[in-house]
Amino acid sequence: MTQGFLSIILHAHLPFVRHPEHERFFEENWLFEAITECYLPLLGVLERLQRDNVNYRLTLSLSPTLISMLCDPLLQERYFQHLQRLLKLAEREIIRTRKQPEFQVLARLYRRFFAQSLDTYQTRYQGDLLGAFKKHHTTGQLELITTAATHGFLPLLNVSETAVRNQINVGLATFATHFGVMPTGFWLPECGYYPGLERLLGDAGVQYFFVAAHGLRHANPQPTNGVYAPLDCGNGVAAFARDPESAEQVWSAAVGYPGDVDYREYYSDIGFELDEDSLAPYLPVGKIRQNTGIKYHRVTGGQQAKAVYQPRAALAKTRQHAEDFIFKRQQQIGRLCSQLQQAPIIVAPYDAELFGHWWFEGPYWLESVLRLASAVDSGIHLSNCGDYLKQTHALQIATPAASTWGNQGYSSHWINETNHWIYPLLHKAEEELEKLIVDLQGLTLNALQTRAINQAVRSLLLAQASDWPFILKSGTTLDYAEKSITDHLARFNYCHDCIRKNKINERYLTALELMDNIFPDLDFRNYFPLKK
């Protein structure tokens, strides 16, 4: 019955945000919200599919920064405290809305949701979400892959091939440390590809990666099967392309499912709607307004006032939209089968945080899609790209075109008038680091010097994160993004200068290591080999 393949990929990533120097820190909520609304619900989907013996396939990319934060004891404890505050806030809301029954029923729903999240996180998983995902990975149904060390935007780091190699290799090493295996696939940050990148991926043992649709459409030579079959980049590394049709159905602001009138309105949150007294003590020091996750309204549509959220109606819509998604994939596969020389593979990658965080009902939609596609009579074969390559032999050889999945398809979101100042600083730091390594050739380094060099590498990797230029262009938390870049570069410069002068303050170095404790096993000699 199978006519074509469908591969769904979720890319889970957040920048490394960890501030032990503060009791509470606003941007750490990015992680806490994602755990509650995305990662725990996604694990719930996988548990139910496994319970019901659904023969699904799904790929999940976990970024090294997210991996590091999910297993960090400080952030785990702070997440526990975060949920306790949310539970207290929901209790207050139940009392406050006692004369508004349409809101109180939702307040009770959120209290159950937060209580269940706390119980699942603490009791079922004991804070070990990586172990929970690994369990599903071992079944072969969930394929785990990873991305660059700090999600550096590789096309704009390519002034130095070493910088790109280190982003790739540190990312892969971090994944292997936590999961005990090397991933076969690699998510290019922002799907940012440039010709020649496949060579570095192949050197690192990567078997496949993803590009935007025009990356394959404009490949050289032009692909016979368009975006519906992977290409061999000439060195055995395969490039899969994002399918535009399935992307539009979910991502499009105009016609995408998340914009349906019955779904929960993300931007309607009591954190911005209630007075400060009603929100205390949930708000942190300084009383910065923030999302609480308690939202009482639905999208509604048009210019009319937002209507009250109806969870049952929203859940029913997820089933309708899942059926519509599968029906359109069946139509698409049928059309493609008459045009192509082989069964098509439709590659559907999405940001994981869309499902649950931005689109509250998204995990239920995803579960329905996986159930429907797994049915023996669906005409669709769910497949991970790694499994697909094992079943497919000869691929067309071609080189993809430079591309990203960003606005206009290239690099404009990561280099423009808001953030262009970043790159000369990053390139200069990389140049200084590589010069330093060369100058250390033949010298015997003591433990303190080695630690300082490792910390310099760590700080530069953190400064290279694509999140900071993205935020500067998007205009959201501008001050934090700019401070993150300048702080990490300042720490790099400090370590670099201390090594040059051979005057290393061990106490301050230890403080930097404790603050930026990502990549604890990093050894610069694995990435900048010293000649013997």
Secondary structure, DSSP 8 states (H G I E B T S, - for coil): ---EEEEEEEEE-------TTSSS-GGGHHHHHHIIIIIHHHHHHHHHHHHTT----EEEEE-HHHHHHHT-HHHHHHHHHHHHHHHHHHHHHHHHTTT-HHHHHHHHHHHHHHHHHHHIIIIISTT-HHHHHHHHHHTTSEEEEEE-TT-B-HHHHTTSHHHHHHHHHHHHHHHHHHHSS--SEEE-GGG-B-TTHHHHHHHTT--EEEE-HHHHHT-BS--TTTTSS-EE-SSS-EEEE--HHHHHHHH-TTT-GGG-TTSB-TT--HHHHS-HHHHTTTS-TT------S---BB---TTS---B--HHHHHHHHHHHHHHHHHHHHHHHHHHHTTSSS--EEEEEEEGGGBTTTBTTHHHHHHHHHHHHHSTTSSEEE--HHHHHHH----EE-B--SB-SSGGGSSTTTSSTTTTTHHHHHHHHHHHHHHHHHHTTT----HHHHHHHHHHHHHHHHHTBTHHHHHHHHTSSHHHHHHHHHHHHHHHHHHHHHHHHT---HHHHHHHHHHS-SSTT--GGGTS----
